[in-house]
Amino acid sequence: MHIDHHPLAAEFPGEQDKIHQLKQDSARFTRLFIDYEQADKAVVRIENELEAASDVELERLKKTRLALKDELYRLIRGGVS
């Protein structure tokens, strides 16, 4: 079964302009955005069996991705950058 990448713009439809603006204006948002993308791509590679990882490592990556997504959402919704 093929698992797709979860780009942030798809996770938060209607927020593309805000995401773009934050990437330009906030170094912190940009760093978190890059970390989210890397974690998401790692999860997808493992779930698509392109890379091997233990269940513990996959779970850790998923938790990392979720924490990053939560923080990015907070910033999108107007949190302090």
Secondary structure per residue as TSV (DSSP state, phi and psi in degrees):
chain	resnum	aa	ss	phi	psi
A	1	M	-	360.0	129.5
A	2	H	-	-86.8	127.1
A	3	I	-	-103.4	132.4
A	4	D	-	-91.4	154.5
A	5	H	-	-64.8	146.8
A	6	H	-	-111.6	78.5
A	7	P	-	-61.9	146.4
A	8	L	H	-57.6	-38.9
A	9	A	H	-61.7	-33.8
A	10	A	H	-76.0	-31.0
A	11	E	H	-70.4	-30.1
A	12	F	S	-125.9	72.0
A	13	P	T	-60.2	143.3
A	14	G	T	87.1	-4.5
A	15	E	-	-110.9	13.3
A	16	Q	H	-58.3	-41.9
A	17	D	H	-64.8	-42.9
A	18	K	H	-64.1	-42.7
A	19	I	H	-60.9	-46.1
A	20	H	H	-60.4	-44.5
A	21	Q	H	-63.7	-44.7
A	22	L	H	-64.1	-36.9
A	23	K	H	-63.0	-31.0
A	24	Q	H	-80.7	-35.2
A	25	D	H	-99.3	-21.0
A	26	S	-	-125.5	112.0
A	27	A	H	-62.7	-36.6
A	28	R	H	-64.5	-45.9
A	29	F	H	-60.4	-44.6
A	30	T	H	-60.4	-43.6
A	31	R	H	-62.4	-45.9
A	32	L	H	-64.3	-38.7
A	33	F	H	-60.6	-46.1
A	34	I	H	-63.9	-43.4
A	35	D	H	-61.4	-41.1
A	36	Y	H	-62.0	-48.2
A	37	E	H	-58.6	-43.2
A	38	Q	H	-65.4	-43.7
A	39	A	H	-64.9	-43.1
A	40	D	H	-62.9	-45.1
A	41	K	H	-64.4	-36.3
A	42	A	H	-64.7	-43.8
A	43	V	H	-60.6	-45.6
A	44	V	H	-62.5	-43.0
A	45	R	H	-60.9	-41.7
A	46	I	H	-68.8	-47.1
A	47	E	H	-65.2	-28.1
A	48	N	T	-88.6	6.4
A	49	E	T	60.6	32.3
A	50	L	S	-88.1	-20.3
A	51	E	S	-136.5	149.8
A	52	A	-	-95.7	143.9
A	53	A	-	-159.2	153.8
A	54	S	-	-73.1	162.8
A	55	D	H	-60.6	-35.5
A	56	V	H	-64.9	-44.4
A	57	E	H	-65.6	-42.4
A	58	L	H	-61.7	-43.6
A	59	E	H	-62.8	-40.8
A	60	R	H	-61.8	-44.1
A	61	L	H	-63.9	-40.5
A	62	K	H	-64.8	-40.0
A	63	K	H	-66.8	-39.3
A	64	T	H	-62.1	-47.1
A	65	R	H	-59.1	-43.3
A	66	L	H	-65.4	-42.3
A	67	A	H	-63.6	-41.3
A	68	L	H	-64.7	-42.9
A	69	K	H	-61.4	-41.6
A	70	D	H	-61.5	-44.2
A	71	E	H	-67.9	-41.3
A	72	L	H	-62.0	-40.9
A	73	Y	H	-62.7	-42.0
A	74	R	H	-58.7	-42.4
A	75	L	H	-68.5	-39.2
A	76	I	H	-62.0	-39.2
A	77	R	T	-80.7	4.1
A	78	G	T	112.7	12.9
A	79	G	-	-68.0	165.9
A	80	V	-	-65.8	133.1
A	81	S	-	-100.5	360.0
